[in-house]
């Protein structure tokens, strides 16, 4: 069930979005509330899965990273949750989601290296998840303010424990 963020939660998340390293004391001052209130709110948002504080990277500023979006059509609509779960386990998938429109699932991949790496992902890794009948790949040529988490394939073992 989705939770509705109240005004204080939205302002708190807004501050963390601008500066994820902002101290709890500074957040409390900006919001005009006590430090324990901010700690409690952050803890509650994290426990409900609404907030995760993490390091992100702008792949457009990293010389060796490329981002692509992949639209996938799936054989059976009933298989969407299973395919989504298998896709999210692939090393270079940054995120994947069931969507409306001409595709059933959209996935973002972030990878290092040349186009042969994207070829490997789209022709070997993704077909292994099964039930994919068609895909279309869109290489991101330029983006502004696009922050992503590094997929396991790039971040290494550090993310496996999270």
C-alpha positions as CSV (number, residue, x, y, z in Angstrom):
1,X,0.0,0.0,0.0
2,X,1.3,3.4,-0.9
3,X,1.8,6.0,1.8
4,X,1.0,9.6,1.3
5,X,3.9,12.0,2.2
6,X,2.8,14.9,4.3
7,X,4.2,18.4,3.9
8,X,7.1,17.9,6.3
9,X,8.1,14.6,4.7
10,X,8.1,16.2,1.2
11,X,10.2,19.1,2.5
12,X,12.6,16.8,4.2
13,X,13.0,14.6,1.1
14,X,13.5,17.7,-0.9
15,X,16.4,18.8,1.2
16,X,18.0,15.4,1.0
17,X,17.5,15.4,-2.7
18,X,19.5,18.6,-3.0
19,X,22.2,17.4,-0.5
20,X,22.1,13.8,0.6
21,X,24.9,14.6,3.1
22,X,23.1,17.4,4.9
23,X,23.3,16.8,8.6
24,X,20.2,16.0,10.6
25,X,20.7,19.2,12.6
26,X,20.9,21.4,9.5
27,X,17.7,19.7,8.1
28,X,16.0,20.4,11.4
29,X,17.0,24.1,11.3
30,X,15.8,24.4,7.7
31,X,12.4,22.8,8.5
32,X,11.9,24.5,11.9
33,X,11.6,21.3,13.8
34,X,13.6,19.4,16.3
35,X,16.5,17.1,15.5
36,X,14.7,14.0,17.0
37,X,11.7,14.8,14.8
38,X,14.0,14.7,11.7
39,X,15.7,11.5,12.8
40,X,12.3,9.9,13.4
41,X,10.9,11.0,10.1
42,X,14.0,9.7,8.2
43,X,13.8,6.4,10.0
44,X,10.1,6.0,9.3
45,X,10.5,6.8,5.6
46,X,13.3,4.3,5.3
47,X,11.4,1.6,7.2
48,X,8.4,2.0,4.9
49,X,10.6,1.8,1.8
50,X,9.8,5.4,0.7
51,X,13.3,6.7,1.2
52,X,16.7,5.3,0.5
53,X,19.8,7.5,0.8
54,X,22.5,6.4,-1.6
55,X,25.3,7.6,-3.8
56,X,24.4,8.4,-7.4
57,X,26.5,9.2,-10.4
58,X,25.9,11.3,-13.5
59,X,26.9,8.9,-16.4
60,X,27.0,11.8,-18.9
61,X,30.0,13.2,-17.0
62,X,31.9,9.8,-16.8
63,X,34.0,9.2,-19.9
64,X,33.6,5.4,-19.9
65,X,29.9,5.0,-19.0
66,X,27.1,4.6,-21.5
67,X,23.4,4.5,-20.7
68,X,20.7,2.9,-22.8
69,X,16.9,2.3,-22.4
70,X,15.5,-1.0,-23.6
71,X,11.8,-1.5,-24.4
72,X,10.7,-5.1,-24.1
73,X,7.6,-7.0,-25.2
74,X,6.8,-10.1,-23.2
75,X,5.0,-13.3,-24.5
76,X,2.5,-13.5,-21.7
77,X,1.2,-10.6,-19.6
78,X,1.0,-13.0,-16.6
79,X,4.8,-13.4,-16.8
80,X,5.5,-9.7,-16.3
81,X,6.4,-9.9,-12.6
82,X,8.7,-12.8,-13.1
83,X,10.5,-11.3,-16.1
84,X,10.8,-8.0,-14.2
85,X,12.4,-9.8,-11.2
86,X,14.9,-11.6,-13.4
87,X,15.8,-8.5,-15.3
88,X,16.5,-6.5,-12.2
89,X,19.1,-9.2,-11.2
90,X,21.1,-8.7,-14.3
91,X,24.4,-7.0,-13.6
92,X,24.1,-3.9,-15.8
93,X,20.4,-3.1,-15.2
94,X,20.0,0.1,-13.3
95,X,16.2,-0.2,-13.0
96,X,13.4,-1.9,-14.8
97,X,9.6,-1.2,-14.7
98,X,6.3,-2.5,-16.1
99,X,5.0,0.4,-18.2
100,X,2.0,1.4,-20.4
101,X,2.4,2.0,-24.1
102,X,3.9,0.0,-26.9
103,X,6.3,-1.9,-24.5
104,X,5.5,-4.1,-21.5
105,X,8.8,-3.3,-19.7
106,X,11.3,-0.6,-19.9
107,X,14.8,-1.1,-18.5
108,X,17.8,1.1,-18.1
109,X,21.3,-0.3,-18.6
110,X,24.5,1.4,-17.6
111,X,27.7,-0.1,-18.9
112,X,31.4,0.5,-19.4
113,X,33.2,0.0,-22.6
114,X,32.3,-0.1,-26.3
115,X,29.1,-1.0,-28.1
116,X,30.1,-4.7,-28.0
117,X,29.2,-4.6,-24.3
118,X,25.7,-3.3,-25.1
119,X,25.4,-6.0,-27.8
120,X,26.3,-8.7,-25.2
121,X,23.7,-7.3,-22.8
122,X,20.9,-7.2,-25.5
123,X,21.7,-10.4,-27.4
124,X,22.9,-12.7,-24.6
125,X,21.9,-11.4,-21.1
126,X,18.4,-10.2,-21.7
127,X,17.2,-13.2,-23.8
128,X,18.2,-15.4,-20.8
129,X,15.4,-13.9,-18.7
130,X,12.9,-15.7,-21.0
131,X,9.5,-14.7,-22.5
132,X,11.0,-11.7,-24.4
133,X,9.6,-11.6,-27.9
134,X,10.8,-8.2,-29.0
135,X,13.1,-5.5,-27.8
136,X,14.2,-2.0,-28.9
137,X,17.3,-0.3,-27.6
138,X,17.7,3.5,-27.3
139,X,21.3,4.7,-26.6
140,X,21.2,7.9,-24.5
141,X,23.2,10.4,-26.5
142,X,23.0,13.4,-24.0
143,X,21.2,14.0,-20.8
144,X,21.0,16.7,-18.2
145,X,20.7,16.1,-14.4
146,X,20.4,12.3,-14.9
147,X,21.7,10.6,-11.8
148,X,21.8,6.8,-11.6
149,X,23.0,4.2,-9.1
150,X,25.8,2.1,-10.5
151,X,24.6,-1.4,-11.4
152,X,26.3,-4.4,-9.9
153,X,28.2,-4.9,-13.1
154,X,30.1,-1.7,-12.6
155,X,29.9,-1.2,-8.8
156,X,31.3,-4.6,-8.1
157,X,30.6,-6.6,-4.9
158,X,29.8,-3.6,-2.8
159,X,26.1,-3.5,-3.8
160,X,25.5,-7.2,-3.3
161,X,25.2,-6.7,0.4
162,X,22.7,-3.9,0.2
